[in-house]
Amino acid sequence: MQNKHLKVLPTFMIIIFSLLFPLLANTKQSLTNVVFASQEKRIWPVQEAQLWQTESDSAVHTGIMPIAANDYSKQREKMVETQIEGRGVKHQATLISMKMVERHRFIPKNIESQAYADRPLPIGYGQTISQPYIVAYMTEKLEPKAKETVLEIGTGSGYQAAVLANIVKEVYTIEIVPELGKTAKERLKVLGYDNVHIKTADGYFGWNEHAPFDNIIVTCAAGYIPPPLIKQLKDGGKMIIPVGTPFSIQWLMMVEKDGEDIITRKLIPVRFVPFRRSK
Ligand code: SAH
């Protein structure tokens, strides 16, 4: 009786394996397809794509089974509901994008668990990733649209760029600290954001080759609005920029270009890291 079982076992195993193997292979293939498909449209679920792409990027993800890692999706949902919708942000694309972008992937690993807290967080080199509400507020105010091109000054972690990149066609972003620019570039590449273009430079001069821009967003506080940025804004375009010195009240300003007219409006008081100048 036992001998008979032993003879049948290998055949049984082969049958099971040949049934299961195509299924397993297919699962991997369909996830890989998500990566390619997702790069074609802008509002897309990054989560699955990342599972296959992040193993080599230890800054973003560590561990043998990325699927087992905490994806913080519940905390992210709650963050959007309470901190963002709860404070009056209504722009649908902004809300969807804020739910999609995994803020915990944009901050140092040792503070990952604070990623969805209601505050800015340090990202090294004396710089910070902005409070989620401020990111959402600034995005909503620009009223970004699918066919538009946006310029950002102050890439930092790349988080604000990612939030915009899910909504608009192209994001050009400039960072003055080379190390931050490099890390953000690698991170956004791993996450599949092929429509974000980063350069290391003093953002004061904008990015002339790609101007004019539909919208400009500045995420560091300037003493005054840099004239080259006004010049690179499209007619009818919007720029949002914190203005003020580090030791005084800074105001988030809305700058709108209407032909020769430049209309500026104060929005809310804020606190941003300073707009630095290259020497
Ligand atoms: N948008 C960022 C927040 C970054 S904080 C994020 O989502 O994480 C502001 C950033 O502006 C810092 O990284 C700082 O180094 C950068 N910065 C300051 N002055 C700059 C300048 N003149 N040009 C480009 N970047 C500048």
py3Dmol code that shows the C-alpha trace and the ligand (Angstrom):
import py3Dmol

protein = """\
ATOM      1  CA  MET A   1       0.000   0.000   0.000  1.00  0.00           C
ATOM      2  CA  GLN A   2       2.726   2.464   1.040  1.00  0.00           C
ATOM      3  CA  ASN A   3       4.880   1.506  -1.935  1.00  0.00           C
ATOM      4  CA  LYS A   4       2.030   2.223  -4.299  1.00  0.00           C
ATOM      5  CA  HIS A   5       1.650   5.711  -2.798  1.00  0.00           C
ATOM      6  CA  LEU A   6       5.342   6.405  -3.211  1.00  0.00           C
ATOM      7  CA  LYS A   7       5.183   5.559  -6.890  1.00  0.00           C
ATOM      8  CA  VAL A   8       2.195   7.805  -7.541  1.00  0.00           C
ATOM      9  CA  LEU A   9       3.582  10.778  -5.585  1.00  0.00           C
ATOM     10  CA  PRO A  10       6.134  12.097  -8.155  1.00  0.00           C
ATOM     11  CA  THR A  11       3.543  11.940 -10.970  1.00  0.00           C
ATOM     12  CA  PHE A  12       1.064  13.766  -8.754  1.00  0.00           C
ATOM     13  CA  MET A  13       3.675  16.440  -7.944  1.00  0.00           C
ATOM     14  CA  ILE A  14       4.470  16.976 -11.633  1.00  0.00           C
ATOM     15  CA  ILE A  15       0.779  17.419 -12.463  1.00  0.00           C
ATOM     16  CA  ILE A  16       0.288  19.942  -9.628  1.00  0.00           C
ATOM     17  CA  PHE A  17       3.428  21.867 -10.578  1.00  0.00           C
ATOM     18  CA  SER A  18       2.531  22.055 -14.278  1.00  0.00           C
ATOM     19  CA  LEU A  19      -0.918  23.354 -13.343  1.00  0.00           C
ATOM     20  CA  LEU A  20       0.407  25.967 -10.928  1.00  0.00           C
ATOM     21  CA  PHE A  21       3.461  27.205 -12.842  1.00  0.00           C
ATOM     22  CA  PRO A  22       1.618  29.086 -15.633  1.00  0.00           C
ATOM     23  CA  LEU A  23      -0.551  30.712 -12.979  1.00  0.00           C
ATOM     24  CA  LEU A  24       2.467  31.969 -11.018  1.00  0.00           C
ATOM     25  CA  ALA A  25       4.270  33.136 -14.145  1.00  0.00           C
ATOM     26  CA  ASN A  26       1.143  34.979 -15.244  1.00  0.00           C
ATOM     27  CA  THR A  27       0.807  36.819 -11.952  1.00  0.00           C
ATOM     28  CA  LYS A  28       4.281  38.248 -12.303  1.00  0.00           C
ATOM     29  CA  GLN A  29       3.704  39.143 -15.923  1.00  0.00           C
ATOM     30  CA  SER A  30       0.465  40.956 -15.234  1.00  0.00           C
ATOM     31  CA  LEU A  31       2.124  43.006 -12.483  1.00  0.00           C
ATOM     32  CA  THR A  32       4.967  43.843 -14.857  1.00  0.00           C
ATOM     33  CA  ASN A  33       2.365  45.017 -17.336  1.00  0.00           C
ATOM     34  CA  VAL A  34       0.982  47.344 -14.695  1.00  0.00           C
ATOM     35  CA  VAL A  35       4.373  49.079 -14.685  1.00  0.00           C
ATOM     36  CA  PHE A  36       4.303  49.711 -18.429  1.00  0.00           C
ATOM     37  CA  ALA A  37       0.633  50.548 -18.653  1.00  0.00           C
ATOM     38  CA  SER A  38       0.844  52.833 -15.664  1.00  0.00           C
ATOM     39  CA  GLN A  39       3.560  54.952 -17.235  1.00  0.00           C
ATOM     40  CA  GLU A  40       1.228  55.915 -20.047  1.00  0.00           C
ATOM     41  CA  LYS A  41      -1.555  57.548 -18.086  1.00  0.00           C
ATOM     42  CA  ARG A  42      -1.108  60.030 -15.309  1.00  0.00           C
ATOM     43  CA  ILE A  43      -3.482  59.216 -12.454  1.00  0.00           C
ATOM     44  CA  TRP A  44      -2.340  55.682 -11.770  1.00  0.00           C
ATOM     45  CA  PRO A  45      -1.923  53.340  -8.818  1.00  0.00           C
ATOM     46  CA  VAL A  46       1.782  53.395  -7.994  1.00  0.00           C
ATOM     47  CA  GLN A  47       1.606  50.696  -5.388  1.00  0.00           C
ATOM     48  CA  GLU A  48       1.746  47.556  -7.510  1.00  0.00           C
ATOM     49  CA  ALA A  49       4.334  48.968  -9.849  1.00  0.00           C
ATOM     50  CA  GLN A  50       6.604  49.711  -6.916  1.00  0.00           C
ATOM     51  CA  LEU A  51       6.466  46.179  -5.601  1.00  0.00           C
ATOM     52  CA  TRP A  52       8.513  44.981  -8.534  1.00  0.00           C
ATOM     53  CA  GLN A  53      10.762  47.955  -8.837  1.00  0.00           C
ATOM     54  CA  THR A  54      11.974  48.847  -5.389  1.00  0.00           C
ATOM     55  CA  GLU A  55      14.069  45.874  -4.288  1.00  0.00           C
ATOM     56  CA  SER A  56      17.297  47.456  -5.559  1.00  0.00           C
ATOM     57  CA  ASP A  57      16.569  50.821  -3.951  1.00  0.00           C
ATOM     58  CA  SER A  58      17.470  50.441  -0.320  1.00  0.00           C
ATOM     59  CA  ALA A  59      16.696  54.101   0.459  1.00  0.00           C
ATOM     60  CA  VAL A  60      13.117  53.509  -0.538  1.00  0.00           C
ATOM     61  CA  HIS A  61      12.546  49.941   0.440  1.00  0.00           C
ATOM     62  CA  THR A  62      14.358  47.140   2.194  1.00  0.00           C
ATOM     63  CA  GLY A  63      13.438  43.532   2.834  1.00  0.00           C
ATOM     64  CA  ILE A  64      13.056  40.393   0.792  1.00  0.00           C
ATOM     65  CA  MET A  65       9.276  40.490   0.512  1.00  0.00           C
ATOM     66  CA  PRO A  66       8.241  44.056  -0.306  1.00  0.00           C
ATOM     67  CA  ILE A  67       4.622  42.924  -0.449  1.00  0.00           C
ATOM     68  CA  ALA A  68       4.708  42.295   3.300  1.00  0.00           C
ATOM     69  CA  ALA A  69       5.835  45.848   4.120  1.00  0.00           C
ATOM     70  CA  ASN A  70       3.379  48.325   5.648  1.00  0.00           C
ATOM     71  CA  ASP A  71       1.916  50.347   2.792  1.00  0.00           C
ATOM     72  CA  TYR A  72       0.309  52.825   5.229  1.00  0.00           C
ATOM     73  CA  SER A  73      -2.776  53.025   2.996  1.00  0.00           C
ATOM     74  CA  LYS A  74      -5.173  53.424   5.944  1.00  0.00           C
ATOM     75  CA  GLN A  75      -3.100  56.241   7.447  1.00  0.00           C
ATOM     76  CA  ARG A  76      -2.919  57.918   4.051  1.00  0.00           C
ATOM     77  CA  GLU A  77      -6.705  57.740   3.576  1.00  0.00           C
ATOM     78  CA  LYS A  78      -7.182  59.231   7.012  1.00  0.00           C
ATOM     79  CA  MET A  79      -4.610  61.956   6.331  1.00  0.00           C
ATOM     80  CA  VAL A  80      -6.529  63.040   3.220  1.00  0.00           C
ATOM     81  CA  GLU A  81      -9.909  62.896   4.945  1.00  0.00           C
ATOM     82  CA  THR A  82      -9.017  64.757   8.122  1.00  0.00           C
ATOM     83  CA  GLN A  83      -6.079  67.022   7.299  1.00  0.00           C
ATOM     84  CA  ILE A  84      -6.955  67.882   3.704  1.00  0.00           C
ATOM     85  CA  GLU A  85     -10.632  67.405   2.836  1.00  0.00           C
ATOM     86  CA  GLY A  86     -11.470  68.276   6.431  1.00  0.00           C
ATOM     87  CA  ARG A  87      -9.810  71.671   5.945  1.00  0.00           C
ATOM     88  CA  GLY A  88     -11.681  72.453   2.757  1.00  0.00           C
ATOM     89  CA  VAL A  89      -9.610  71.153  -0.172  1.00  0.00           C
ATOM     90  CA  LYS A  90     -12.109  70.054  -2.854  1.00  0.00           C
ATOM     91  CA  HIS A  91     -10.122  69.706  -6.083  1.00  0.00           C
ATOM     92  CA  GLN A  92     -10.732  66.059  -7.040  1.00  0.00           C
ATOM     93  CA  ALA A  93      -7.468  65.373  -8.890  1.00  0.00           C
ATOM     94  CA  THR A  94      -5.519  66.807  -5.933  1.00  0.00           C
ATOM     95  CA  LEU A  95      -7.382  64.586  -3.466  1.00  0.00           C
ATOM     96  CA  ILE A  96      -6.881  61.472  -5.612  1.00  0.00           C
ATOM     97  CA  SER A  97      -3.211  62.200  -6.103  1.00  0.00           C
ATOM     98  CA  MET A  98      -2.669  62.839  -2.378  1.00  0.00           C
ATOM     99  CA  LYS A  99      -4.245  59.440  -1.698  1.00  0.00           C
ATOM    100  CA  MET A 100      -1.969  57.769  -4.224  1.00  0.00           C
ATOM    101  CA  VAL A 101       1.461  59.201  -3.464  1.00  0.00           C
ATOM    102  CA  GLU A 102       3.137  57.262  -0.677  1.00  0.00           C
ATOM    103  CA  ARG A 103       4.640  60.015   1.465  1.00  0.00           C
ATOM    104  CA  HIS A 104       6.551  57.440   3.518  1.00  0.00           C
ATOM    105  CA  ARG A 105       8.722  56.738   0.480  1.00  0.00           C
ATOM    106  CA  PHE A 106       9.925  60.352   0.371  1.00  0.00           C
ATOM    107  CA  ILE A 107      11.401  60.648   3.867  1.00  0.00           C
ATOM    108  CA  PRO A 108      14.321  59.019   5.709  1.00  0.00           C
ATOM    109  CA  LYS A 109      13.601  55.426   6.744  1.00  0.00           C
ATOM    110  CA  ASN A 110      14.085  56.147  10.478  1.00  0.00           C
ATOM    111  CA  ILE A 111      11.117  58.546  10.548  1.00  0.00           C
ATOM    112  CA  GLU A 112       8.942  56.584   8.110  1.00  0.00           C
ATOM    113  CA  SER A 113       6.276  55.948  10.750  1.00  0.00           C
ATOM    114  CA  GLN A 114       5.633  59.729  11.017  1.00  0.00           C
ATOM    115  CA  ALA A 115       5.019  60.082   7.294  1.00  0.00           C
ATOM    116  CA  TYR A 116       1.290  60.833   7.589  1.00  0.00           C
ATOM    117  CA  ALA A 117       1.531  63.225  10.531  1.00  0.00           C
ATOM    118  CA  ASP A 118       0.123  66.734  10.166  1.00  0.00           C
ATOM    119  CA  ARG A 119       3.466  68.494   9.832  1.00  0.00           C
ATOM    120  CA  PRO A 120       6.623  69.052   7.790  1.00  0.00           C
ATOM    121  CA  LEU A 121       9.440  66.532   8.303  1.00  0.00           C
ATOM    122  CA  PRO A 122      13.222  66.778   7.943  1.00  0.00           C
ATOM    123  CA  ILE A 123      14.741  65.342   4.743  1.00  0.00           C
ATOM    124  CA  GLY A 124      18.406  66.185   5.450  1.00  0.00           C
ATOM    125  CA  TYR A 125      20.660  69.145   4.535  1.00  0.00           C
ATOM    126  CA  GLY A 126      18.543  71.387   6.772  1.00  0.00           C
ATOM    127  CA  GLN A 127      15.546  71.023   4.437  1.00  0.00           C
ATOM    128  CA  THR A 128      12.005  69.737   4.958  1.00  0.00           C
ATOM    129  CA  ILE A 129       9.184  68.012   3.123  1.00  0.00           C
ATOM    130  CA  SER A 130       6.144  70.304   3.465  1.00  0.00           C
ATOM    131  CA  GLN A 131       3.115  69.562   5.616  1.00  0.00           C
ATOM    132  CA  PRO A 132       0.633  67.448   3.556  1.00  0.00           C
ATOM    133  CA  TYR A 133      -2.092  70.101   3.837  1.00  0.00           C
ATOM    134  CA  ILE A 134       0.186  72.788   2.390  1.00  0.00           C
ATOM    135  CA  VAL A 135       1.130  70.509  -0.527  1.00  0.00           C
ATOM    136  CA  ALA A 136      -2.566  69.884  -1.251  1.00  0.00           C
ATOM    137  CA  TYR A 137      -3.513  73.558  -0.752  1.00  0.00           C
ATOM    138  CA  MET A 138      -0.851  74.790  -3.180  1.00  0.00           C
ATOM    139  CA  THR A 139      -1.732  72.116  -5.735  1.00  0.00           C
ATOM    140  CA  GLU A 140      -5.431  72.963  -5.602  1.00  0.00           C
ATOM    141  CA  LYS A 141      -4.778  76.699  -5.953  1.00  0.00           C
ATOM    142  CA  LEU A 142      -2.916  76.118  -9.221  1.00  0.00           C
ATOM    143  CA  GLU A 143      -5.972  74.276 -10.646  1.00  0.00           C
ATOM    144  CA  PRO A 144      -3.638  71.964 -12.590  1.00  0.00           C
ATOM    145  CA  LYS A 145      -4.937  70.280 -15.741  1.00  0.00           C
ATOM    146  CA  ALA A 146      -3.918  67.141 -17.642  1.00  0.00           C
ATOM    147  CA  LYS A 147      -2.325  68.861 -20.627  1.00  0.00           C
ATOM    148  CA  GLU A 148      -0.266  71.357 -18.626  1.00  0.00           C
ATOM    149  CA  THR A 149       3.432  71.802 -17.873  1.00  0.00           C
ATOM    150  CA  VAL A 150       4.485  72.943 -14.413  1.00  0.00           C
ATOM    151  CA  LEU A 151       7.774  74.328 -13.106  1.00  0.00           C
ATOM    152  CA  GLU A 152       8.661  73.707  -9.466  1.00  0.00           C
ATOM    153  CA  ILE A 153      11.461  75.497  -7.604  1.00  0.00           C
ATOM    154  CA  GLY A 154      12.712  73.412  -4.644  1.00  0.00           C
ATOM    155  CA  THR A 155      12.476  69.701  -5.497  1.00  0.00           C
ATOM    156  CA  GLY A 156      13.496  68.616  -1.969  1.00  0.00           C
ATOM    157  CA  SER A 157      12.263  65.039  -1.579  1.00  0.00           C
ATOM    158  CA  GLY A 158      10.315  65.092  -4.856  1.00  0.00           C
ATOM    159  CA  TYR A 159       6.976  64.654  -3.059  1.00  0.00           C
ATOM    160  CA  GLN A 160       5.252  67.796  -4.356  1.00  0.00           C
ATOM    161  CA  ALA A 161       6.562  66.986  -7.849  1.00  0.00           C
ATOM    162  CA  ALA A 162       5.016  63.489  -7.615  1.00  0.00           C
ATOM    163  CA  VAL A 163       1.664  64.890  -6.475  1.00  0.00           C
ATOM    164  CA  LEU A 164       1.642  67.206  -9.511  1.00  0.00           C
ATOM    165  CA  ALA A 165       3.008  64.585 -11.901  1.00  0.00           C
ATOM    166  CA  ASN A 166      -0.056  62.398 -11.379  1.00  0.00           C
ATOM    167  CA  ILE A 167      -2.211  65.268 -12.617  1.00  0.00           C
ATOM    168  CA  VAL A 168      -0.326  67.200 -15.309  1.00  0.00           C
ATOM    169  CA  LYS A 169       1.627  66.265 -18.430  1.00  0.00           C
ATOM    170  CA  GLU A 170       5.154  67.358 -17.460  1.00  0.00           C
ATOM    171  CA  VAL A 171       6.802  68.608 -14.287  1.00  0.00           C
ATOM    172  CA  TYR A 172      10.155  70.424 -14.458  1.00  0.00           C
ATOM    173  CA  THR A 173      11.713  70.822 -11.036  1.00  0.00           C
ATOM    174  CA  ILE A 174      14.902  72.516  -9.852  1.00  0.00           C
ATOM    175  CA  GLU A 175      16.840  71.794  -6.655  1.00  0.00           C
ATOM    176  CA  ILE A 176      19.836  73.784  -5.440  1.00  0.00           C
ATOM    177  CA  VAL A 177      21.286  71.046  -3.150  1.00  0.00           C
ATOM    178  CA  PRO A 178      22.886  68.497  -5.520  1.00  0.00           C
ATOM    179  CA  GLU A 179      22.523  65.555  -3.093  1.00  0.00           C
ATOM    180  CA  LEU A 180      18.777  66.176  -2.651  1.00  0.00           C
ATOM    181  CA  GLY A 181      18.324  66.531  -6.403  1.00  0.00           C
ATOM    182  CA  LYS A 182      20.151  63.246  -7.022  1.00  0.00           C
ATOM    183  CA  THR A 183      18.165  61.302  -4.411  1.00  0.00           C
ATOM    184  CA  ALA A 184      14.851  62.723  -5.646  1.00  0.00           C
ATOM    185  CA  LYS A 185      15.757  61.808  -9.235  1.00  0.00           C
ATOM    186  CA  GLU A 186      16.551  58.194  -8.289  1.00  0.00           C
ATOM    187  CA  ARG A 187      13.437  57.925  -6.124  1.00  0.00           C
ATOM    188  CA  LEU A 188      11.057  59.264  -8.788  1.00  0.00           C
ATOM    189  CA  LYS A 189      12.631  56.975 -11.396  1.00  0.00           C
ATOM    190  CA  VAL A 190      12.077  53.920  -9.175  1.00  0.00           C
ATOM    191  CA  LEU A 191       8.477  55.012  -8.603  1.00  0.00           C
ATOM    192  CA  GLY A 192       7.934  55.275 -12.368  1.00  0.00           C
ATOM    193  CA  TYR A 193       7.467  59.055 -12.702  1.00  0.00           C
ATOM    194  CA  ASP A 194       8.864  59.449 -16.193  1.00  0.00           C
ATOM    195  CA  ASN A 195       7.228  62.875 -16.606  1.00  0.00           C
ATOM    196  CA  VAL A 196       9.278  64.572 -13.866  1.00  0.00           C
ATOM    197  CA  HIS A 197      12.499  66.258 -15.019  1.00  0.00           C
ATOM    198  CA  ILE A 198      14.962  67.366 -12.339  1.00  0.00           C
ATOM    199  CA  LYS A 199      18.007  69.596 -12.563  1.00  0.00           C
ATOM    200  CA  THR A 200      20.429  70.923  -9.981  1.00  0.00           C
ATOM    201  CA  ALA A 201      20.665  74.708 -10.235  1.00  0.00           C
ATOM    202  CA  ASP A 202      19.620  77.980  -8.632  1.00  0.00           C
ATOM    203  CA  GLY A 203      15.907  78.088  -9.400  1.00  0.00           C
ATOM    204  CA  TYR A 204      15.971  81.900  -9.426  1.00  0.00           C
ATOM    205  CA  PHE A 205      16.608  81.752 -13.172  1.00  0.00           C
ATOM    206  CA  GLY A 206      13.851  79.216 -13.902  1.00  0.00           C
ATOM    207  CA  TRP A 207      14.276  76.760 -16.790  1.00  0.00           C
ATOM    208  CA  ASN A 208      14.229  78.808 -19.968  1.00  0.00           C
ATOM    209  CA  GLU A 209      14.484  75.915 -22.471  1.00  0.00           C
ATOM    210  CA  HIS A 210      11.086  74.588 -21.386  1.00  0.00           C
ATOM    211  CA  ALA A 211       9.320  77.919 -20.811  1.00  0.00           C
ATOM    212  CA  PRO A 212       6.657  79.212 -20.865  1.00  0.00           C
ATOM    213  CA  PHE A 213       4.972  77.213 -18.091  1.00  0.00           C
ATOM    214  CA  ASP A 214       1.240  76.953 -17.411  1.00  0.00           C
ATOM    215  CA  ASN A 215       1.957  77.058 -13.686  1.00  0.00           C
ATOM    216  CA  ILE A 216       4.924  77.695 -11.409  1.00  0.00           C
ATOM    217  CA  ILE A 217       5.156  76.512  -7.808  1.00  0.00           C
ATOM    218  CA  VAL A 218       7.917  77.691  -5.482  1.00  0.00           C
ATOM    219  CA  THR A 219       8.435  75.697  -2.279  1.00  0.00           C
ATOM    220  CA  CYS A 220      11.028  77.914  -0.557  1.00  0.00           C
ATOM    221  CA  ALA A 221      10.454  81.449   0.723  1.00  0.00           C
ATOM    222  CA  ALA A 222      11.879  84.263  -1.387  1.00  0.00           C
ATOM    223  CA  GLY A 223      12.397  87.905  -0.322  1.00  0.00           C
ATOM    224  CA  TYR A 224      10.679  88.958  -3.562  1.00  0.00           C
ATOM    225  CA  ILE A 225       9.254  87.272  -6.650  1.00  0.00           C
ATOM    226  CA  PRO A 226      12.144  86.440  -9.007  1.00  0.00           C
ATOM    227  CA  PRO A 227      11.559  88.359 -12.300  1.00  0.00           C
ATOM    228  CA  PRO A 228      12.818  85.453 -14.497  1.00  0.00           C
ATOM    229  CA  LEU A 229      10.001  83.290 -13.085  1.00  0.00           C
ATOM    230  CA  ILE A 230       7.364  85.893 -13.968  1.00  0.00           C
ATOM    231  CA  LYS A 231       8.842  86.040 -17.467  1.00  0.00           C
ATOM    232  CA  GLN A 232       8.620  82.233 -17.853  1.00  0.00           C
ATOM    233  CA  LEU A 233       4.960  82.101 -16.828  1.00  0.00           C
ATOM    234  CA  LYS A 234       2.448  81.686 -19.673  1.00  0.00           C
ATOM    235  CA  ASP A 235      -0.081  84.412 -20.328  1.00  0.00           C
ATOM    236  CA  GLY A 236      -3.068  83.393 -18.188  1.00  0.00           C
ATOM    237  CA  GLY A 237      -0.803  81.236 -16.019  1.00  0.00           C
ATOM    238  CA  LYS A 238      -0.562  81.054 -12.231  1.00  0.00           C
ATOM    239  CA  MET A 239       2.412  81.060  -9.886  1.00  0.00           C
ATOM    240  CA  ILE A 240       2.217  80.251  -6.186  1.00  0.00           C
ATOM    241  CA  ILE A 241       5.153  81.376  -4.063  1.00  0.00           C
ATOM    242  CA  PRO A 242       5.904  82.030  -0.376  1.00  0.00           C
ATOM    243  CA  VAL A 243       7.301  85.535   0.051  1.00  0.00           C
ATOM    244  CA  GLY A 244       9.069  86.825   3.180  1.00  0.00           C
ATOM    245  CA  THR A 245      12.260  86.345   5.142  1.00  0.00           C
ATOM    246  CA  PRO A 246      12.901  83.430   7.526  1.00  0.00           C
ATOM    247  CA  PHE A 247      12.524  85.751  10.545  1.00  0.00           C
ATOM    248  CA  SER A 248       9.368  87.552   9.522  1.00  0.00           C
ATOM    249  CA  ILE A 249       5.900  86.440   8.528  1.00  0.00           C
ATOM    250  CA  GLN A 250       5.875  84.805   5.128  1.00  0.00           C
ATOM    251  CA  TRP A 251       2.825  84.994   2.903  1.00  0.00           C
ATOM    252  CA  LEU A 252       1.847  82.497   0.296  1.00  0.00           C
ATOM    253  CA  MET A 253       1.218  84.675  -2.769  1.00  0.00           C
ATOM    254  CA  MET A 254      -0.739  83.984  -5.926  1.00  0.00           C
ATOM    255  CA  VAL A 255       0.694  85.627  -9.017  1.00  0.00           C
ATOM    256  CA  GLU A 256      -1.424  85.734 -12.168  1.00  0.00           C
ATOM    257  CA  LYS A 257      -0.303  86.923 -15.553  1.00  0.00           C
ATOM    258  CA  ASP A 258      -2.815  88.694 -17.748  1.00  0.00           C
ATOM    259  CA  GLY A 259      -1.018  90.103 -20.783  1.00  0.00           C
ATOM    260  CA  GLU A 260       1.200  92.878 -19.492  1.00  0.00           C
ATOM    261  CA  ASP A 261      -0.554  92.871 -16.110  1.00  0.00           C
ATOM    262  CA  ILE A 262       0.800  90.953 -13.153  1.00  0.00           C
ATOM    263  CA  ILE A 263      -1.809  90.487 -10.438  1.00  0.00           C
ATOM    264  CA  THR A 264      -0.586  89.398  -6.995  1.00  0.00           C
ATOM    265  CA  ARG A 265      -2.746  88.297  -4.063  1.00  0.00           C
ATOM    266  CA  LYS A 266      -1.897  87.271  -0.502  1.00  0.00           C
ATOM    267  CA  LEU A 267      -3.334  83.860   0.405  1.00  0.00           C
ATOM    268  CA  ILE A 268      -2.295  82.527   3.823  1.00  0.00           C
ATOM    269  CA  PRO A 269       0.617  83.025   6.233  1.00  0.00           C
ATOM    270  CA  VAL A 270       3.127  80.167   6.001  1.00  0.00           C
ATOM    271  CA  ARG A 271       6.582  79.092   7.090  1.00  0.00           C
ATOM    272  CA  PHE A 272       8.966  77.726   4.458  1.00  0.00           C
ATOM    273  CA  VAL A 273      12.739  77.157   4.338  1.00  0.00           C
ATOM    274  CA  PRO A 274      14.597  80.061   2.666  1.00  0.00           C
ATOM    275  CA  PHE A 275      15.064  80.487  -1.065  1.00  0.00           C
ATOM    276  CA  ARG A 276      18.834  80.250  -1.318  1.00  0.00           C
ATOM    277  CA  ARG A 277      21.049  81.812  -3.954  1.00  0.00           C
ATOM    278  CA  SER A 278      24.037  80.155  -5.617  1.00  0.00           C
ATOM    279  CA  LYS A 279      27.294  82.012  -4.962  1.00  0.00           C
TER     280      LYS A 279
END
"""
ligand_1 = """\
26
SAH
N 8.880 70.548 -2.581
C 9.682 69.882 -1.600
C 9.877 70.734 -0.360
C 11.265 71.124 -0.318
S 11.785 72.317 0.852
C 9.131 68.508 -1.247
O 8.013 68.179 -1.682
O 9.806 67.757 -0.564
C 12.460 73.520 -0.244
C 13.596 73.089 -1.125
O 13.997 74.213 -1.876
C 14.838 72.606 -0.387
O 15.169 71.319 -0.814
C 15.906 73.626 -0.798
O 17.188 73.062 -0.933
C 15.370 74.127 -2.123
N 15.873 75.433 -2.563
C 16.162 76.531 -1.814
N 16.562 77.534 -2.597
C 16.520 77.075 -3.880
C 16.839 77.661 -5.150
N 17.302 78.901 -5.272
N 16.689 76.889 -6.243
C 16.247 75.606 -6.157
N 15.954 75.017 -4.987
C 16.086 75.742 -3.863
"""
view = py3Dmol.view(width=600, height=400)
view.addModel(protein, "pdb")
view.setStyle({"model": 0}, {"cartoon": {"style": "trace"}})
view.addModel(ligand_1, "xyz")
view.setStyle({"model": 1}, {"stick": {}})
view.zoomTo()
view.show()
